[in-house]
């Protein structure tokens, strides 16, 4: 796709394909504004991640809270996942065309609106609608990474992208103990009002401190492509999310998988034949982009295992013989160090990428992640062991996630960076949703009795960790085939 650059001192100039920017234009704003861009965009990412994880502490109580069945209550989680998956490439493309900051504000605004809808209801249908609107907040992540590319000088870009990329994991890990404390001591609707407040604050900071990017892609928005991608993703992720409930061999599940495959084939055929596709598949097929996206799926698979397994292990009563008997709040606090370690190592990942290339950084993170899960199978007997495992997992995830934007941005033109990062974020979402489905099946089938009910047993937890280690090792194998460091790319900066 042809790149287009435009000066942005006036709104009229922002929209056209215009004249090339001079070399000093990216990041040419005031130094104070430059300094504010990274923490503000990272905060926006953290606010989105907190929104995603805020219901984790009350998942088991949702059917009672909403007066519905367990299967129907699951749509409160699934709706956010589906809309988030659709929003990431769509918002990325719209931002490339019409302004990245503008569509960060749109994404965050929809998240705030959805949070308010959820905060004022205890009924299933409006709750699902509100959670769907919240999912659109996911579009802020790839757009933020693209703004960093446009606005920051090369010597700051690597570390800034690493911080932004790690914000999803950081917000999720830190948000869980806060959500647990809120749910345990106040009305559960306060979770949504807190999310709305964070989103509104992020919008204010973005509006005041983040400059609009002057870079624009040329062309129009591919409406049919967006509809086709949405239909395919809804079919695929619904089958993944609900397959455990419906049965993996049921006609509904198999039909959705078949429909997703057919829709994606038709969508790809169409995208290759139009002038301004939603996703440039030829660019996405480049080895560096394709392999990075495949590795993103494996990291998403591995990351979510920790979130699903460790809170349950910590909260199960000691009478099971393996549960650690902790409260919901303590369990959340034990998982929180994962987010802290992710934030701390993001700068390390940037230094590794600068010295050896982002491929080495990604592979290093995957090695640490595999080791963390393998050792974690034996470190389940005490709270301190679980905390140690979460820290190691956070280190691996933080290094791996932080390397991915550099690999993507180093392989695509600036005018396509929003859509390309959106697709990469989508791959992570597919990984986490797949992880949720697989681990849900494992923990449902490997159980032991407790007070007349079945709870996951120790073998189920260990099998889940082995699955995560296998996903990390698969990602390591994929990353080994990435091209070596390209000293001329942005990613190497």
N, C-alpha and C positions, 0 to 999 in steps of 0.2 A: 504494500500500500504506500502511496506517495506521502512523504512527510510534508507538513505545512507549519510554518512558523509565523507568528504575528506579534507585533508590539502590543502591549496591553495597558497603556496609560488611559485610554478611553474605551468604554464599552463597545463602541462601533468597531474599533480595531480588533477587539478580541475575537469576533465571530468569523472574520474572514480568513481565507488561506494566506493572504498578505505577503509581506516581504520577509526575508530571513532575518532572524535576530542577530545582532552583533555578538561577537564572542563573549562579551562580558555580561550579556543580559541575564542568563540564568543566575539567580541569586544576587541580582544587582540592587535589591532593596536595601533599606537601612540595616546596619549591623545589628541593631537591637531586634528588628523583626526577624532577621536570620536566626538569632539566638533563640527566639521564642518558637520557631517553627517546629523543631524536633520534639521538645517536651509537650507542646500542645497537640500535635498529631499523635504522639504516643499515648497521651491521656485520652484522646478520642478512641483509639484502639482499645485501651483498657476498659473504657466505659461500655463499649460494645461487648467485650468479653465478659464483663460482669453481668450484663443483660443475659447472655447465653447461659451462664452457670447459676443464676439466682434461684432457679427452681430445683436444683439438684437436692438440697436438704429436705424438700417436702414432696419429692416425687411419689414416695409410698403413700402419702396422705391425700394426694390429688383426687382420687375417686370419691372419698368421703367429703372433701372440701367442696367439690363441684356437684355432688349428688349424682354421680354417673358411674359407669362400669370402668374397670381397669383398662379395657381395650380402647374405649372412647377417650378416656383421660389421657392416653398416650399421644393423642393428636395435639395436645397442648405443647408437647416437646417436638413432635414431628413437623408441625406447621412452621415453627421457627427455622428448623433445619431446611425444609423445602424452599421457603422464601429466601433464606440466606443464600442457598445454593444458586438460585435464579438471579438474585440481586448482584452477586459479585461480578460476573462478566457484563451484565446489562449496565449497571452503574459505571463500571470501568469504561465501557465504550461511550456512554453518554458524556462522561467526564472528558474523555479524549476529544470529543466533538465540540462540546459547549462550555467547558470550564470545570476543572477538577474540584476546586474549592466549592463551587456552586453545588455540585452533586454530593460532596461530603455533607454539606448542610442539609440537602434533601434527604440523604440517607439517615442522618442523625435526627432530623425532624420527624420522619416516619417512625423511628424507634421511640421517640418521646411520645408521639401520639398513641402508638400501640401500648406503651407502658401505662398511660393514663386510662385507656380503655380497660385494660386488665385490672387496674387499681380500683375501678368502680363497679366491678361485677363479680359475682360468684356463680355464674351460669356458664355452661360448657361452650355454647356457640359464640357468644361475644368474647370469651376468653381465648378461644382458638383464633378468632379474627384479630384480636389484639396481639397475640403472640406472632401471628403471620406478619403484621406490620412491624413488629420488633425485628423480625428477621432481616428486613431491608437495611438495618444498621450495618450489616456485614459489608455492604458496599463501600463503607468509609475506609476499610483497611487497604485495599489495592490502590484506591485513589490517593490516600496519604503517602504511600510509598512512591507513587508517580510524581507527586508534588515535590518530594525530597529530591528526586532526580533532576527536576526542572530548576529548583531554586538554590540548591547547595553547591558549593565548590567541591571539586573532586576529593580534596583532602579530608572533607567531613562526610562525604556521602556514604562510605562503607559502614562506619559506625552508626550513622543515623538510620540507615535502612535496617541494620541489625536490631536496633532498639525498637523500631516500628514493627518489624516482623515478629519479635518476641512478645509484643504487647498482648496478643490474643491469649497466649498461655499464661502470662503474668496476671492478667485480669481475671482469668478463670480460676487460677489457683488462689489468688488473694480474695476473690469475691466469695468463695465458698464458705470460709469461716464467718465472714460478715453476714452472709445470707443465713447461715445456721443460727447465729446469735439473734438476728432479727426475728426469724421464724419462731425461735424458742421463747422469746420474751415479749413479743408484740404480736399484733394481728398480722397475718401473712400478707395481706394486701400492701403493707408497708414496703415489702420487697419491690413492688412495682413503682411506688412513688419515689423510692430511692433511686431506681433506675432512671426514671424520668428526670429527676434532679441532676444526676450525673450527665445525662444526655444534653440537657438544656445548658449546663455549664460548659460542656464541650463545644456546643454550638456557638456560644458567646465568645469563647476563647478563639475558635477557628475564625469567626467573623472579624475579630479585632486584630489578631496577630498573624494570621496566615495569608500571604498574598495570593491572588489568583494567578495561576500559571498562564504564561503568554503562549504556550505551545498548543496548537490545535491540529487535529487530524482533518484531512480533507474528505468531503463526501457527506452522506446522510446516514440516518439511523436505520438499520435493517430490522424493520418491524416483524416481518415474517420469520427472520432468523431468530429473533428474540422469542417469538411464540413457539417456534419449533424446538428451540433449546429448552424452554420452560416445560413443554409437554414431555420431552424425553426425560428431563431430570425428575419431574414429578412422578412419572411412571417408575423410573429406576429407584429413586430414593424411597418411594412409598413401598415398593417391593422389599427393599433391604430393611426398612424400618419395621414393617409389619409382617414380614415373612415368618418370624418366630411365632406370632399370634395366629396367623392364618394357616400355617403349615408350609414348609418350603416346597412340597410337592403338590400343593393345592392348585386348582385351576386358576384361581385369582392371582396367586403369586407368579406362577409360570406365565400366565397371560400378560401380566405387567412387564416381566422381563422381556418377553417377546415383543411387546409393543414398544418398549424403550429401544430395543435393538433396531426395529424397523424405523422408528422416528429418527433415530440418530443417523442411520444410513441415508435416509431421504434428506435430512437436514444438512449432512456433510456434502451430499451431491449438489444441493442448492447453493451452499456457501462457496463452493469452488467455482460457481458459474455466475456470480453477481459481482458488480464492480466494487461495492462497499459492504463487505460482509461484517456481521457482528463479531466473528472470530476469524482472523486470517489463518486458515488451516495450513496454508503453505509455510507461514512463519512458525506456527505451532508444531509443524512436523520437523523443524530443524532439530538436529540431534540434541543440542544443548537444552532447548526448550522442552522437547518431548521427554527426555530422560529425567529432567528436573521435575516435571509434573508427575511422572510415574513414581519418582522417589518421594514426592510430597504425599502421595496416597499412602505409602508404607509408613511414613512418619506419623500421619494422622491415625492410621490403624494402631500403631504402638502407643501414641500419646494417650488416647482415650481409655486404654486398658487400666492405667493407673487411676484415672478419675472414677471408673466404674468399680474397681476391685477394692482399693485400700479403704475408702470410707466404710464399706460393708464389713471388712475384716476388723476394723477398729471398733465398730459399734456392736458387733455380735457379742452376746454375753459370754463370760468366761466358762460357764457351764457346758458350752459346746466342746471345750477342750482345746480350742484354737482361737476363739474370739478374744478380743482384748478389752471388752467391757467398757468402752469409753462413751461419753455423751456425744450428741450431735455436734456441739460446739467444739469440743476437744478434737473430735475426728477432723473437723474442718481446719483447725489450727495445725494439726499434724501434716495435712496436705499442703498448707500454705507455703512452707519452705521451698517447694518446687517452683513457685512463681518467683520468689526472691532469687533463687539460683539462676533461673532463666534470665532475669534482668541483669544480674551481675556478669554472666558469661557472654552476653551479647557483644560487649566491646572486645572480649577475647576472640570471638568468632571473626569480628571485623579485622583484627590484627592478623589472624591466621590467613584470612582471605587476601589481605594486602601483601603479606610476605610470601605466601605459597599459592594463592589462588583460591576461589570459593569452592572448587571441587574438593580440595584437601580439607577445608573447613567442614563441608557437608559429610565427608566420609569419617572425619574424626568424631563428629557428633553421633553418627550412627553406630560407630564402634562403642562409644561410651554408653549409648542407649541399650545396645544388646547386652553388654556386660552388666549394666544395672538390673535389667530384668532377669538375667540368668542368676546373678547373685541374690536377687530378691526372692527367688523361689525358696531359698534357705533362710531368709531374714524376715520371718513372719511371726516370731515368737515373743516379741516385746515391742513396746511403743517406739523406743529409740531406734530399733532396727527398721521399722517402717519409715521413720523420719529420715534415716540415712538413705534408704531406697528412694524416697521421693526427691531428695536433694540430687542424687546421682541421675535420676531420670530427668530432672529439670535441667541439669547441666547438658545432658545429651540432646534433649529437645531444643534448648536454647541455642546451642551451637549449630544444630542442623537447620532449624527454622531460619536463623539469621543469615545463613548462606544462600538461601533460595532466591530472595529478590535480586541479589547481585548476579546470580546465574541467569535469571530471566532478563533482567535489564541489560546485561552484557550481550544479549543475543537478539534484541528487537530494537527498532528505531524509536526515538522518543515519542513520536505521535501515536504509537501503539502500546505504550508502556502501561496505561491504565487497564486496557482490555487484557493484556498479557498477564499482568499481576492478578487481575480478577479471575482469570482462568486458573492460575496457580492456587489461589485461595479456594476456588471451587474444588480442586483436586484434594486439598486437605479436608474439606467438608465431606467429600465422598469417603475418604479414609476413616474419619471419625464416625460417620453413620454406619459404615460397614463394620467397624469395630464394635459399635453398640449392638448390632444384630448378632454378630458371631459370639461375643462374650455373653450376651443375653441367653443364647442357646446353651452355651457351656455351663453357665451357673444355674440354669433351670434344670439341667439334666444330671448334674453332679451335686447331689444334695444329701442332707442328713436331717432327721426329724428333730424338731424343737417345739415342745408344747403343743403338739397336734398340727404343726405346720412344717413345711420343708424349707430349709435354709441352705445356701451354698456351703459345700464342705471344703476342707482344706485342699483336697485334690483339685477341686474346681478352680480355686484361686491360683494354684500352681500351674495348672494347665493354661489358664488365661495368661499368666506371665510368660510361659513358654511360647504361646502364640505371638505375644508382643515381641519377644526376642527374635522369633523367626521373621516377623515383619521387618524388624530393624536390619537383620542380616540380608534379607531380600533387597531392601533399599540400598545397602552397602554394595551388593553385587551390581545393581543398576547404576549407581553412582560411579563405579569403577570404569564404566564405558563413556563417561562424560569427556568432552574434549579437555585437553590440558589448558593451563592458564594462557589467556590471550592478553598480553601486556597492553594492547591498544584499546581494550574495552573498558567501559565504565566500571564493570564489575571488579576489575583489578585494582581500582583506585583505592 
